[in-house]
C-alpha cells in the first residue's frame, strides 16, 4: 500500500468534488429562489456568475490530474461534462463580466427550467462521481 | 343603479335604514328611467354604436337603416359572388330555427293546458312552495347572466329572498311577512318611484307600484326599455361619482365608467340595438343587459318572469308583480309575444343545445344567442363575429338572413323574420320552468303561421350545415380570393359561461388573448399548434375610466388578486377569488355602493362592474414618497448631429411643449450635451443665464454640481427657455475638433448619476455611432450584405447599454432613444438602453432637418412624446388562473420575477406580450382569468393602480380551439416571438418558423376535420377564424424586419424589430398589413351618423386591386402613401387635388392640399379620422404612378410577388404542399 500519484489525484478529486457538490446545490437553490420570486434576478445573477468559472476550473483541474495520472476511465466519464461546459461558455450571452447568467433573459421560463435541470443533473453527476472517485481511490491504494 | 332590485343583502338591517335616506335620489333616478329611453340612452349607447359600426358594416343596417343597408348590400353582393366555399353558411342561421322547431310540438299542447295552473298555484304557495319557484328563477337568472354569482349561492340559503334580483321581487310579496325587512328594501329600491306606498304594506302596495313601474316602460315604447337599462348604469354612476367617495381621474368628464365597462357590455348591447326598434327587443334587452346592473332588474325581472306567468297575466292570479307585467305586453300583440320568446330563448337555448361553442362559453353570448333566435339573419353574423365581415369569404350568409333586414321592414318585419322564436322559446321555457308554458299560446298563433312556412322549406338545407352552425366554418383559401374583410373585424367574441355571460370583460384593445377559448390541457394546445399568449396595452389612453379611492383595496389574501367582475360571492360577506379559489372576507365598506349610496349588494360596486378600473392607492403601496416628474435630455452634438440640424427642431418643440410636460410643481428638468466631451448646463439660483461646464474626462465622469443641473421647471422656466434658445445656436457653429466623436456612454453614466436619487426619464437624441469613452462601438454592418439571406449582428455588440439600463431600471429611470441617424448606429446595441429600462425607441432614418417633412415628423413625434401621459416607478404584475404560467415576456421592461415587470416609466403607447404555458389541466374550471395590475406614480405624484381583468372560457375539443383563435392577436404575438428567434437563432430560422406556423395550424385543422391531405386535393381549408393567418404571415415575412432579398439597412431592420416588440396590436397590424383604401370614389362610401365621413372599404394589397384610373391611400400607421394613377378622372383631380391634369399633381408632395371643394373635404375627413386613433398624425406622401418613388407603394402590396418572396397564392401553394 503505497501512496502514489493516482491515489493523490483521487484524493484531490474527492475534495474538489465535494466543493462541486456544494456549488451545484447552491445553484439549484438559487434557481428555485428565482422561480418562487424570493430573489431579484440581478442579485441572483451577481451571486451566481462569479461561481461559474471557478466551478468549471475546478472540474477541469481534477480531470487534468486524471489525465496526468493516467486514470482514463475517470477522465472518459468526465469528458462529456467538460465539453458541455465549453459549449455553455462559448454560447453565453453577450456580457462583459465573467459568468453565464444574464438577468434580463434568466427569467424566461425556458432558461429557468434548463438551468434548474442542469443543476439537478450536475448534482447527481457529482454525487455519483464522488463515489466513483472513492472507489477508484481505494482500488488504486489497494493495487499499489 | 339605485333601482337595484332586492338582493339577498337587503336583509341586512342596515340596509333597511339606509333606504329611506337614499329614497329621494332613487326616485329621481327612476324618473330618469321612465323618460330616458330614447333620448338618454343614446349617450353611451350611441357612442357604442358608432364604434361598432365603424368597424363592422353589419351593424349598419340596424342602426342606420338607409346608409347601412346600402353598405350591406354591397358587401353581400360581392361576397356572394366571390366565395363559393361559404355558401353553406347561409343555411346556418336557420338551422337554429329548425332545431327549435322539432321541440315545439310537445310544448304547445302543454302550454295551453297548463297555462293557468302555474299561476294560481303560485300565489297560493306559502313561502315554502315559493322557494321552488325561486330556485327556478335563480337558474334562469344564472343563465341570463348577471353577476349572478352572488345570487346563486345565496339562493341556496334563502330561496325566497335570494331569488334573482329581478324576478324574485314579484315573489316577495307573499313571503314578505316573513322577511319584512327585505321586502321593504325591495320596494324602495326597485320601486323607487313610490317609496311611501311600499313602506305601508308589503304585498298589496308592492304589487300596485310594481304594475305601474313595469307597465310604464312598456307603454312608453319597447325601444325605450333597452335604453333604460343600458342608460341606467351610466346615469347613476356619473351622478354618484361626483357626490360620492369615488374620485375621478384626470379625466373629469369621463369617470362615468363607460370606458372599459362599456367594452364588454357593448357586445351584448349591439344586438340589442339592432333589435331595438322592434318590440321584440325590449325583452331581450332586459334580460341580457340589465343583469349586471342592479337597476335594470326591476324591468328585466318581470320580463323574464313573464314567460311563465304571462298566461296568468292578471295580477290577482299570479304574484302581483309578475303578473302585472305580463298583461301589458301580451296586450300589445306583436311586440308582446316576441319579447318573451327572445328572453326565454336566450336562457333556454344555452341549455338545450349542447354542442355549439356558444352555449358553453355563453357569457356575452346570451345576447347573441337571443338574437339568433330572433332573426335568422342575425344569427349568422353573431356566430361569425359580425355579419358584415363575412362579405368576401362568406357570401352566403348575407343572402338568406340579411334579406329580412334588407327588405327593410324594420319593426313589423322583425317579427316575421323570426317566426321560429316562439318555438324555441317554448321548448326552452318548458323544460326548465314548468310555469312558462302559458306564454306559448300567444306566439304560435300570431307569428308562426306567417313566416314559418317560408322558412320551413329551408329546413332540410339547414340540417346539413347545422354542425357547422356553431362557428366551425371553414374557408377554402385556394378558392377565396377576396379573403380580407372590407371593414376591420372585431376580435372574436368572448363567450363566457352563463354565470358571467354579461360580466364586463376587458376591452380587446387593452387585453387580448390569441385563443379566445383556452385549451383545457397542454396536449390539446400542442395539437392545435397555436401560440398561446396575451397581448396587453395596459396604459392605453382611455376616455372613460372608473377611478376609485378607498381605504382598503379588496384583494385576495392568498394571491393578492384584485377583486374583479369574475369573482364568486359566496355570500354577502365573502368572495371567492377567481384565480386561486381562496375564499376571502369582504370588508364592511365594500357593502356600500358609492353610486347609489346604499348598502347591500356588493355586485354594484364599480370594481365588480368594470373589468378595467383604477385605484388611487393608499400609503402601503408606496416604498417611498411618490417621485416628482424628472426629465433629463441628452443631446448628441457631434459633427453629424450638427449637420443634421435636429437640435433646432427638438429645442423649438421642447420650448413650445414646456408648459404641457406632465408634472406637478415639483417637476424637474435638465440638459446634457455630449460630443467627445460632456457638457453640463448649470441653471442654479444666482445665475441669470445658463452656464455651461464641460467635463473632458469621459472615462470617469463626474457631476460638477448636481443640484443645479436638474432644476425645478416652474422656478427656472425662463432659464430653461433661454437655454433651449441658445443651444441650437451654440452647436450650429462650425464643429470644434471635439465634435468628431460621440461619447454617449459617458453621458449616460453621468445622466444615471444625476437621476438615480429621484428616478425619472432620460431622453437621448443620438445621430451617430458612439465611438469614444465607455460604451464605444465599432461599425459592424456590411453594406454589401444588406440583402443577404442571413442577417448578422442583430445581437448587441456589448452589454454596456444593457447594464446601464439595468442600473437605471433599479433607480426607476427610463431611457428613451430618438435615433436620428444618417449612417449606421448599431441600434441593436443602443436599443438595449431602452429595452431594459422600459423606454421607447424612435427611429427616423436619414434625418435631415432641412427636409421639412422629416422635421415635421420629428416635431409631431416629439410633441406626442412630451405631452402624453406618463407613469413613473411602475410595476406591472400579470396574474393567471392557477395552472397557467407566463413563459416569456415581450416588450420593453425588466422582468423582476416570474410575473412582475419593472417599468421605470410606462407610456400610453407601450404594448406588451406574454407567452403562456398550461402547466396543469384546466378541465375542472369554467373559465380562465388573467389580471394585469399596473402600479404607477402619476405625473401629479399620485400612486395609482390600474387593473385589467380578462376572463376566457375553456375549450375541450380541438375544433373549438381552432375556431376560437384570434388571428390578429396571433400574428401580433408571432411577430414578437419571431423577433426573439432572430436574435437568439437566426433570421432564416425565424422566417421558417413563421411559415411553419401556417403549415402547422392548417395541418391541425385538417386533422381535426378529417380532411384529405393538403397535397392530394385542390383545396386548402382553414377555420374561418384563422382564414387571414396565412395572409398576415406572408405580410409579416415581407415586413422590413424579416424580409430578405431586398436591401435593408441593419438599423432599419432592428428598429422595425423594436417596434414589433413594443407596439400595441392595432399599430402593429397596420404596419404588418397596411390598410389600402380607394380614394377616388369616396363619395360612394359616406357614412352619416353624427357627421358624415367617408368610410371606404379596404382593399387587399395586390396590384390587381389597383385600377389605373384610381387613387389609393395606403395607411401604414406611421406613414400614409397616396398613390395617384395616371388614368384618374380629371374631375377627381380638380375636385380633390386642384389640378387639372395628372401631370400637374405635385409628385412626392408631403401634404394633401386643402381646397374648399367637396372632394378635398372628404379626403381630409378621411385622413383625420384615420389619424384619430394613433399617437400622432401619420406622414403623408403623395406618389404618382410614374414617380421614381412608386416602389415605396408597390413594395407594400404584399400579396404580389417580389423578387425572392412569394406571392400570396404561391405562399398558399407552398403551405398546401406542406400540410400533412
Interface residues (C-beta under 8 A of the other chain):
Chain A: X34 X35 X37 X40 X41 X42 X93 X94 X95 X96 X102 X103 X104 X107 X108 X109 X110 X112
Chain B: X795 X796 X797 X798 X799 X800 X802 X803 X806 X810 X835 X836 X885 X886 X887 X888 X889 X894 X895 X896 X897 X898 X899 X900 X917
